[in-house]
Amino acid sequence: MAIAIYPGSFDPVTRGHLDIIKRAAKINDHLIVAVLINSAKHPLFTIEERVALLQECCKDIPNVTVESFDGLTVDFARRRHATVMVRGLRAVTDFENEIQLAQTNHALMPGIETVFLATSIKWSYLSSTVVKEAARYGSDISKFVTPNVEKAVRAKFDALPPENGKSPCG
C-alpha cells in the first residue's frame, strides 16, 4: 500500500493546495496531508484551526487524512510508514528549493521518494500569502479558497484592529 504525505503550512489552505491533494489522492493508496507546526513562523491560523479547515475541505476524499506534526518531515514520514512525499511546484523558481529538500530528505531517509506535481495553470499564481494579503485589504478571495476557508479568513481579519492591517472596508 503506497502511503504518501503532502506536507505544508496550509495557512490557509487554497484551491491550489486542494488541486494537488485531489490529484495526489488519485495516484496513492493513502494520502496524509501533514500540517507543519513551525514555531519560527507566526501563522494566521492555529495548528488546530488549519487541521480543521483541511479536514472540512477533504471530507469527501476517502483516502485522505489530515494530521499535524512537528520536527523533520522525514521523521513524520517514517512514523507513518510513508514512502512518497508529494510536493507542488508553481513555477521554475520553486524547483530549486524543492529539489534541494528532496535530495536532503532522501539522504536522511533513503526509502522516501519525492513526487513533484506541477500546479494546474489555473492556480499557478496562487499562494496562502496572496490570499492573506488580498483578504487583509478587503478583496474578494472566494475564487482562491473554499467557502469555509473564506469565512474563517474573513473572521480573522475582521477581529484585527485597523492599525494591524484590517481593511477599513472589510
PyMOL commands that set and color helices and strands:
alter all, ss='L'
color gray80, all
select helices_A, chain A and resi 15-27+47-58+73-79+92-108+121-123+128-136+147-158+162-164
alter helices_A, ss='H'
color red, helices_A
select strands_A, chain A and resi 3-8+30-37+64-70+84-89+113-118
alter strands_A, ss='S'
color yellow, strands_A
deselect
rebuild
show_as cartoon
